């Protein structure tokens, strides 16, 4: 089955509209066609890859699968919808289907909506029940205990399942909010996935098992209360809308709706537990003092045991005893007159009211920081300061240190994932490791740590218009770039690992130089560091796109002429400045020092001299012309810096 020229062009434009980056297209092909796009269509410019992909689908008889898969992964794209309609008509005209209606049904052979259940292990019983209800009603849910098979690598399969799902249910309960288990990783995967999909597509649905506060990072999505009588109905309605957006099979309720009944789980036990226990003790003591011939006290205790949750066999049983009379062991004030009714005073139940010690709170904050729980650590520091205003604690500095420490740890974890995956040579491991790593980078960036912290910034795909370095538009795929030039302190880790050679200067390892960009490194040294962290040096086009963005700005901050508050240039600092010293010059992506300070190595060789490489960004000695985003030079020495990019 071969398309004509107009049909092929329509499908070609639809693919480019729906998948403007190579990574996005490769992801769709992997998930929907179970193929590697580089193996069937190459890895060159996106236009070429898209065209070759269509040719491959024609040759393999998989045009229907290609179009249906493209629609599955990009809800609501109008050009894809038009291409699908045209393809359905073409199928009918070519007797591949009996008529247009059959053709459309064939093309959209509806699969169920896929749903991933993100949850805390403590909520597993509830989630298992929800899984069964969703499956019953026509959803294709994914749950680790149901879908993972023996021998599978869960670190690969779970991120893959998140990415393949149409809808991600994030289940919240009091237990989930306190959990520091793998649910935190799954939440990061979910947020990362939502960023990659069209904003109008339903991707994340927060569901509440209890009346708890939704974390800020998920608060922009409307949540469903599964403890409300109409909650499950609302959840299925969301799945129906998602099915409509993607041409999938809508779920249909087939039985009694799922409902969580919190009941006593919603009682504040810390506030009421002492009172309940005190009442129980009272009835026990009263029965012991007076006997219980009518069984009245036993009945009261039975009711209380049900409320508390004691098994009947463990309910305290009152034992009759003789009336109290003074003995040698009895204190005088306990003696009662024979005709008087004894007064029973239950022992008070102690309730914790101790005020946390500020120093203990600081120690808790330090422990939470090591566990990468930044928000909780900052809350402890803030509480410590509020409880003792005279405490020798610089709160802003303490908060900044928490953010710096956690962000660096998250970034190093992400780099280690990529480094390990690249060494393995396993493409599946590399793909899932990249998803996990970028989720960590997203979390690190969201903390807004000080500039010297190792942080990567996501740079979206786009088209770089012609400039000093190119006569033709250049298609740029999505990538991640280090927020600042690599610093001496960061470079030292690579030297300490015996992977990098020391810079060619005598001050790089001094404490006062820690946050200066590393300079006096050759191109080979810069490239070695980039390889060590799991990345590479940026191409000229990538560097310029990261600097200019999609509005073609002249400088990182816009088209305003340079000034001493925006960058280090024209000798105004008499040397290299610490990274991030000019926050007013940050560009919209969040990159510091893209103009001035030090020239930066790129991956591209000078055409006329393969032994030299192009530089970008300008240095502290350059004027306004030399610090434009489009300005370029080639190496005449080694007094340069660099930054790193990461991509699949």
Buried (B, 14 or more C-beta within 10 A) or exposed (E): BEBEEEBBBBBBBBBBBBBBBBBBBBBBBBBBBEBBBBEBBEEEEBEEBBBBBBBBBBEEEBBBBBBBBBBBBBBBBEBBBBBBBBBBBBBBEEEBBEEBEBBBEBBBEEBBBBBBBBBBBBBBEBBBEBBBBBBBBBBBBBBBEEBBEEEEEEBBBBBBBBBBBBBBBBBBBBBBBEBEEBBBBBBBBBBBBBEBBEEEBBBBBBBBBBEEEBBEBBEEBEBBBBBBEEBBEBBBBBBBBBBBBBBBBBBEBEEEBBEBEEEEEEEEEEEEBBEBBEBBBBBBBBBBBBBBEEEEBBEBBEEBBEEBEBEEEEBBEBEEEEEBEEEEEEEEEEEBEEEEEEEBEBEEEEEEEEEEEBEEBBEBBBEBBEEBBBEBBBBBBBBBBEEBEEBEBEBEEBBBBBBBBBBBBBBBBBBBBBBBBBEEEBBBBBBBBBBBBBBBBBBBBBBEBBBBBBBBBBBBBBEBBEBEBBEEEBBBBBBBBBBBBBBBBBBBBBBEEEEBBBBBBEEBBEEEBBBBBBBBBBBEBBBBBBBBBBBBBBBBBBBBBBBBBBEEBBBBBEEEEBBEEBBBBBEBBEEBBBBBBBEEBBBEBBBBBBBBBBBBBBBBBBEEEEEBBBBBBBBBBBEBEBBBBBBBBBBEEBBBBBBBBBBB
